[in-house]
C-alpha cells in the first residue's frame, strides 16, 4: 500500500488527496504519475523522519522522472536528508545537481551557504583561520545568490554578508 494511504497526518492526507486529484485531471504519462507518487511518498517519509524510506522513494522518483525542473526538487530533497544526516559533502553534491537543472532554487544556495559557514566555524575551532576565511567567502557568495533570487528573504544571512563581504 502506498505510504500516502497509510499516514495519519492531516496535512499529509490533505496533500495526498489534492495531489491525487491533480494527477487525474492534468494530462501526464503513467511514468510521470508514478514518479510523482514516489516523490510524494518520499516527502511524507521525510516529514516523519524516516530518511532511509524517503531516500528510497526519491531515488525511485529520479529513475522515473524526466523533467529537469521536477528532478531539481527531488535532488534538493535528497540534499536535505544528507544535510540532516551530517553528510555535508554528499549534500553539497545534490544541491549542485539540483541547481544544474534549476538555477532558481534560493533554498539550495542558502543550504550550501549554511554548510560552508559551518565548515568555516569548524576551521576556526581547529585554529585554521585561512581555511575558515575561504569557507566564509564561499558562504557569502552562496548567500548573495540566494538573496538575489529572493530579495527580502534570508535577512540574517543578508546582515552577515553585509558585514563580511559587502554587496557589489
Steps between C-alpha positions, in 0.01 A plus 500: 500500500644841408620706794255776415213266585630407845625823656295642782609862465212729394728718285648195326153360435379834364807532278449143375136565415580819310797334326287205393234734357765694309651179365159400364419831329842613373608319185810303598650168403478202730876530562462860611214403729703218649801729548281753679356229723850399606592865555188556710571188704859617546383836631262329739770266633744791528253709699464210744877460535513172307802603295598159362148447370492855362828444314370176348193684373702793368745271317206319341344834403832604343505178297157581357493880481619658175416867557815691612299745712325220689829312534653811660256479790563130548876564507450790739305279741769232483748775589285596798513147633878482463529837674280376782718188530818710518621377160591847378713400201218286363248772576703759308522261206121464488441873538741561208317242291166663585632841399631363169141414413338803660727798577210679673498305827595755765453241772776287345738798499403576860563142614834493322592826675401357837724197442792722395447725801494196729825376346650844551408486867654154525822631347512781758461248782789306349711816488512531121390856429609490135276202421222657706521818295470301176189320630346827619567662161328208328207526741469872423496429126223241536296725726534784251353272233211395726428863592516611136235241413271591792565854624361544846557140603796376700528822701752356746717382213466841335624673814789255539602541135474878524749495788723235347503577130297802384270462202643631176 
